Amino acid sequence: MTMKRNLLTAGGLALALTLGACGSSSGGDGGEGPLADADLTVGSKEFTESHVLAHIAMAALEDAGANISDQTGISGSATVREALETEEIDLYWDYTGTGWVNILGNTTENVPDDLYAAVAEADAENGIAWLEPANFENTYRLATSAGFADEHGLVTTSDAAEFMSENPGESSICAAAEFINRDDGLPGVEEAYGMEFSEIVELDLNLIYTQVGESCEFGEVFSTDARIVSNDLLVLEDDKDFFVEYAGVLTLRQETLDEFPEIEEIFDPISQALTNEVMTDLNGQVDNDGIDPSKVAEEWLTDNGFIG
């Protein structure tokens, strides 16, 4: 039976439940522009990429004249989505795979070819708009240290499953709470590949990358996370195509979009410019170089002519 233990977890239940602790006003006073004096609250999940995307949104909206409140760092997909539905926030970036499985309650089987269109159409019935997807996909993957992979000939997730069956005592995984419990996460990937990790080491998401090879043999990673490279990890090929597409999309209530249709015009070119390479670089500036996400976002928007 798979064992589970907690190690070095950061934050806590209060972070997941108390939105007031997640952020505050950005201090923007609004101004001239298509969104002059609109009051908008931007949320995010707790991991780096979500913070970067939220700060891109805040800077772009503020440049368009909006008054911005910052509610970034909400712990858990379900919590930030609830914040949107209950009007605690007005918009946040999510992912098509999360929308399909976690929000709309589908499985990882029979995923439509045009996942974005399916998610956008279905969630419209809930009063939630999904703007055009960005040009990057940040999907779940399993990784191990490059040295461990080389030693045991691991290239694909199927290779890892075979290794686990032959070496059950060397098959622990470092993973965050959300991945451990999501159908498109650990339970699903174990079923799809016929594998069972010997131990689950539950960590704060940001600690996983340094603990693969230390506290566990394998780890949950995000495909656009620059710490994969900086920690010399090898991402295992998802050779059975289990993991669902996770294209980044700005989501907001339809009533907000109806009131401020300019939001769509502002973010369409920004989304098109956010490629896998760009997101990996922006994430790396935060995680590897220690630059504040707000500065990373503002510099990228300025350099690319999206804000003055």
C-alpha positions in Angstrom: 0.0 0.0 0.0 1.2 3.5 -0.8 2.4 5.4 2.2 2.0 9.1 2.6 3.8 11.6 4.7 4.1 15.4 5.0 7.5 17.1 4.7 8.5 20.7 4.8 5.0 21.9 3.9 4.6 25.6 3.7 1.5 27.8 4.3 -1.5 26.1 5.8 -5.2 25.8 5.8 -5.7 29.4 6.7 -4.0 30.4 3.4 -6.5 28.3 1.5 -9.5 29.7 3.3 -8.7 33.3 4.1 -8.7 35.4 0.9 -8.0 38.5 2.9 -4.5 37.3 3.6 -3.7 36.6 -0.1 -3.1 40.2 -1.2 -4.1 43.8 -1.0 -4.6 46.9 -3.0 -1.9 47.4 -5.6 -2.1 51.1 -4.9 -3.1 52.0 -8.4 -5.4 55.1 -8.7 -6.6 54.3 -12.2 -6.4 57.0 -14.8 -6.9 57.6 -18.4 -7.6 54.8 -20.8 -10.3 52.4 -22.0 -10.8 51.1 -18.4 -10.6 54.5 -16.7 -11.6 54.1 -13.1 -12.9 50.6 -13.4 -12.4 48.7 -10.1 -11.0 45.2 -10.7 -9.6 42.6 -8.3 -7.1 40.2 -9.8 -6.5 36.7 -8.2 -4.0 34.0 -8.7 -3.1 30.5 -7.5 -0.1 30.1 -5.2 2.6 29.0 -7.6 5.1 31.1 -9.5 3.6 31.1 -13.0 0.2 32.1 -11.6 1.8 35.0 -9.8 3.6 36.1 -12.9 0.5 35.9 -15.0 -1.5 37.8 -12.4 1.0 40.6 -12.3 0.9 40.8 -16.1 -2.8 41.2 -15.9 -2.6 43.8 -13.1 0.0 45.9 -14.9 -1.9 45.8 -18.2 -5.2 46.7 -16.6 -3.7 49.5 -14.6 -2.1 50.8 -17.7 -5.5 50.9 -19.3 -6.8 53.1 -16.4 -8.3 50.6 -14.0 -8.0 50.6 -10.2 -6.5 47.3 -9.2 -6.8 45.2 -6.1 -4.3 42.4 -5.6 -5.7 39.0 -4.3 -2.9 36.8 -5.5 -1.6 33.6 -3.9 -4.9 31.9 -3.2 -4.1 28.3 -2.3 -5.8 25.7 -4.5 -7.7 25.7 -7.8 -11.0 25.1 -6.2 -10.5 28.1 -3.8 -9.5 30.6 -6.4 -12.4 29.5 -8.7 -14.8 29.9 -5.8 -13.4 33.4 -5.3 -14.3 34.2 -8.9 -17.8 32.8 -8.6 -18.5 34.6 -5.4 -17.1 37.9 -6.7 -14.2 38.1 -4.3 -12.1 38.5 -7.4 -12.9 39.6 -10.9 -10.5 37.6 -13.0 -7.6 35.1 -12.8 -5.6 32.9 -15.1 -6.5 29.2 -15.3 -5.8 26.2 -17.5 -7.9 24.3 -20.0 -7.1 20.9 -18.3 -8.2 22.2 -14.9 -11.3 23.6 -16.4 -12.2 20.3 -18.1 -11.5 18.0 -15.2 -11.7 19.9 -11.9 -14.2 22.6 -12.7 -16.5 20.8 -15.2 -16.1 17.4 -13.6 -15.0 15.4 -16.7 -12.5 12.6 -16.7 -9.1 12.4 -18.5 -10.7 10.0 -21.0 -12.4 11.1 -24.2 -10.9 14.6 -24.1 -12.2 16.6 -27.1 -9.7 17.6 -29.8 -10.5 21.3 -29.3 -10.3 21.3 -25.5 -10.4 25.1 -25.2 -13.6 25.4 -27.2 -15.3 22.6 -25.2 -14.3 24.2 -21.9 -15.3 27.7 -22.9 -18.7 26.6 -24.2 -19.5 24.5 -21.2 -18.4 27.0 -18.6 -20.4 29.8 -20.4 -23.4 28.1 -18.9 -21.9 28.9 -15.5 -21.5 32.5 -16.4 -17.8 32.3 -16.7 -15.9 33.5 -19.8 -12.6 32.1 -21.1 -10.8 34.5 -23.3 -8.7 33.3 -26.2 -5.9 30.9 -24.9 -2.3 32.0 -24.6 0.4 30.4 -26.8 1.8 28.3 -24.0 0.8 25.1 -22.3 1.9 24.3 -18.7 1.0 20.7 -18.2 1.8 18.3 -15.3 4.7 16.0 -15.9 6.7 13.5 -13.8 10.4 14.0 -13.4 13.4 12.4 -11.8 17.0 13.5 -11.4 19.0 13.3 -14.6 21.6 11.1 -12.9 18.9 8.7 -11.6 17.3 8.5 -15.1 20.6 7.8 -16.7 21.6 5.1 -14.2 18.3 3.2 -14.7 17.6 4.0 -18.4 14.4 6.0 -17.7 13.1 8.1 -20.6 9.3 7.6 -20.6 6.7 7.3 -17.8 6.3 3.7 -18.9 10.0 3.1 -18.2 9.3 4.5 -14.7 6.4 2.2 -14.2 8.5 -0.8 -15.1 11.3 0.3 -12.8 8.8 0.7 -9.9 7.5 -2.9 -10.4 11.1 -4.2 -10.2 12.3 -1.8 -7.5 9.3 -1.1 -5.2 11.5 0.3 -2.5 12.9 3.1 -4.7 9.7 4.6 -6.0 8.7 7.5 -3.8 7.2 10.7 -5.2 7.3 14.3 -4.1 4.0 16.0 -4.8 1.8 18.8 -3.7 -1.6 18.2 -2.1 -3.6 19.2 -5.2 -1.7 16.8 -7.5 -2.1 14.0 -4.9 -5.9 14.4 -5.0 -6.7 15.4 -8.5 -8.1 12.8 -11.0 -5.8 14.3 -13.6 -2.9 14.0 -11.2 -1.5 11.2 -9.1 -4.5 8.8 -8.9 -5.1 9.0 -12.7 -1.5 8.6 -13.7 -1.0 5.6 -11.4 -4.1 4.0 -13.0 -3.1 4.9 -16.6 0.4 3.5 -16.3 -0.3 0.6 -13.9 2.1 2.0 -11.4 2.0 2.6 -7.7 4.5 4.8 -5.9 5.8 3.3 -2.7 5.6 6.5 -0.7 4.0 10.0 -1.3 6.1 12.8 0.2 3.7 15.8 0.4 5.5 19.1 -0.1 4.7 22.7 -0.9 4.8 22.9 -4.7 7.8 25.2 -4.7 9.9 22.8 -2.7 9.5 19.8 -4.9 12.2 20.7 -7.5 15.1 20.7 -4.9 13.8 17.5 -3.2 13.7 15.2 -6.2 16.8 13.0 -5.7 16.9 13.9 -2.0 13.6 13.1 -0.3 12.1 11.1 -3.2 13.1 9.4 -6.5 10.3 11.1 -8.6 8.4 14.4 -8.5 5.5 16.3 -9.9 6.6 19.2 -12.0 5.1 21.8 -14.3 6.4 21.7 -17.9 7.2 25.5 -18.1 9.1 25.6 -14.8 12.6 26.8 -15.2 13.7 24.9 -12.1 13.6 21.7 -14.1 16.8 22.8 -15.8 18.4 24.6 -12.8 18.0 21.4 -10.7 19.2 19.0 -13.4 15.9 17.1 -13.6 14.8 14.9 -16.5 11.1 15.2 -17.5 9.7 11.7 -18.3 7.9 11.5 -21.6 4.1 11.0 -21.2 4.1 8.2 -23.8 0.5 7.3 -23.1 -0.7 10.9 -23.4 -2.4 10.8 -20.1 -1.9 14.4 -19.0 -4.6 16.7 -20.4 -3.7 19.9 -22.3 -3.2 22.9 -19.9 -3.3 26.0 -22.1 -3.2 29.2 -20.1 -6.4 31.3 -20.3 -7.6 34.4 -18.6 -11.0 33.7 -17.0 -13.6 36.1 -15.7 -17.3 36.4 -15.0 -19.3 37.1 -18.2 -20.9 40.0 -16.5 -17.5 41.6 -16.0 -16.6 41.1 -19.6 -20.0 42.5 -20.7 -19.3 45.6 -18.6 -15.7 46.0 -19.7 -15.4 44.4 -23.2 -12.1 46.2 -23.6 -10.5 43.5 -21.4 -10.6 41.1 -24.3 -9.0 43.5 -26.7 -6.2 44.3 -24.2 -5.3 40.6 -23.5 -5.6 39.0 -26.9 -2.2 40.2 -28.1 -0.6 39.6 -24.7 -1.8 36.0 -24.7 -0.5 35.5 -28.2 2.9 36.6 -27.1 3.1 34.3 -24.2 4.8 31.2 -25.6 6.3 28.2 -23.8 9.8 29.8 -24.1 8.6 33.1 -22.8 6.8 31.6 -19.8 9.7 29.4 -18.9 12.0 32.5 -19.0 9.7 34.6 -16.9 9.3 31.8 -14.4 13.0 31.4 -14.2 13.6 35.1 -13.5 11.5 34.7 -10.4 12.6 31.2 -9.2 16.2 31.2 -10.3 17.1 34.9 -10.3 15.0 36.0 -7.3 13.3 38.9 -9.1 9.9 40.0 -7.9 7.0 38.8 -10.1 5.7 42.3 -10.4 9.0 43.6 -11.8 9.3 40.6 -14.2 5.8 41.2 -15.5 6.2 45.0 -15.9 9.5 44.7 -17.7 8.2 42.1 -20.1 5.1 44.1 -20.9 7.2 47.3 -21.4 9.8 45.6 -23.5 7.1 44.2 -25.8 5.2 47.4 -26.1 2.1 46.4 -24.3 2.3 49.1 -21.7 3.9 52.6 -21.9 
